[in-house]
């Protein structure tokens, strides 16, 4: 048996392995497989209506009686400077023309995902964990989420962010290292150039807070899991390795890109959504980025690319598709999520014993 | 006792802890203290004449009968485009004027450190390990170094670099993660934006080569050491933590900067020397960098800053001083090197046992 700790006991986990909720790539089947195998499955609710979110949770409940983590991105009402909008329109228009899509649309005023309807849903569906990215919603919203009975978690990319999350009442903090795929959770930090690698970040956050620390970023096999525990983590969050499971929602060409990626194939970009995120370079990242001062504010950049993404994907191309992946993508395996979860847990336990022998 | 492995046996180390040779900050007293405490002490020979290098090795031998690692940077004859030289001169001239230093000097044609005189020295002084940074010298030079009886090591920042070092006959490879302070060892990799965090890099290099892998980058306490072993490393190389020892050659204001640095205080810059290196931002990094397309080729950028550095340091300022440090600088302690080495070894061993309990 894996040695239990405060976090695994609180969340009733057999293994201290959390599947990263990963926005659109997560599915009820993936989350249920992980939870049923003894880990914590998660569903990203990025850009979902309350109705869609309810369907996703119901799908999970049909397949699992265990714990579920639902994840919401949080961001202030984004405003887009007109000159930035113009610059991006100039850069994207040739691609819109090539696909016969007309003019690049104006940025839409999308606001943060956690509205009244979503709150009502949480009260009804009672997920065991509600996690956030890019900080936390307002104190009163956090209290209303807590009142549903959910444990609350969010990501920190620096010690200062971890301290802030603890002071705001988070039950656990996800230490998100530089290696992690997808969006950097940075919300106090403003400079992606000073983001911290997992090996350095985890022990410094463990020293700074009293709440349990979940290590994430670059963890894709048993070696990474044992390393995270050596650093003082109470659990690990794994994203990219689960992307390669058949249960995740990843298109065939994106899967091919993941399976061919090497240790140094990913970079941090802001051109896909407006916020720094790690992925495999696609055409638009190569042409405009990976980092551009002209990228519209999150999530406007994604809105501008959405029609191109859809048109190109119909042709089997990933020119405008987010190919989020972390730096350990190479260590992943194309196996079902339950097998992966149990394999990781068993191999990590064996490796811990071997290390002390 | 620490479990021995091929690398520690070969180098006759009691502990698998290698003090990073760290250019000018390393001293014979530091290296001897580490070796005498059971680790492997190192001396950087960056920019040293053969005579100076000989004195450094003699100083070590007076204080230790154990193993020594000497380190040389390797780079092709650098050429500086005239427009880059002009741009940098424009940026530095106001600082030269402020210190009454006259015109910014033309870049000097410094070439790689390992010349005939240094080779003769190695043949005479027979250091147990000769390590390189930025790749390796020519095959014939490597063979002549090997003929002195030295084990040969170099740093890899990617799997491809590690494979190349193995194919060129390195006895061990140092996997240098993104977190590491000082110069990135990159020599095949050209894009600092795709450099890999230690937690992701070490296991991928372990999978790719048969020679022993030494983990470096973000390791400053027992937790990092155990994590490195969990990832498959045969030893760790530690730099920044040794900078804080009294035996290292670090000025008082630079020491103050190190002791105040936080997890996210360092960035990678190319303006100090012309090659990407991680350190605490100083005045010139903030004004011109941290990354600038106008930075002259390595090591010309450093040559241009040297007079300013000396003038400012006389005033107790670190405006132009390399404040190299890794992302775990906060985990360091101001204690003697022998105490640090023995403490790290003992605490790591205890933590390994605790992890499996």
Interface residues (C-beta under 8 A of the other chain):
Chain A: X3 X158 X159 X160 X177 X178 X179 X189 X191 X193 X194 X195 X196 X197 X198 X199 X200 X201 X203 X204 X205 X207 X217 X218 X219 X220 X221 X223 X224 X226 X227 X228 X229 X230 X231 X232 X262 X263 X264 X265 X266 X267 X268 X290 X326 X327 X328 X330 X331 X351 X352 X353 X355 X356 X357
Chain B: X3 X158 X159 X160 X177 X178 X179 X189 X191 X193 X194 X195 X196 X197 X198 X199 X200 X201 X203 X204 X205 X207 X217 X218 X219 X220 X221 X223 X224 X226 X227 X228 X229 X230 X231 X232 X262 X263 X264 X265 X266 X267 X268 X290 X291 X326 X327 X328 X330 X331 X351 X352 X353 X355 X356 X357
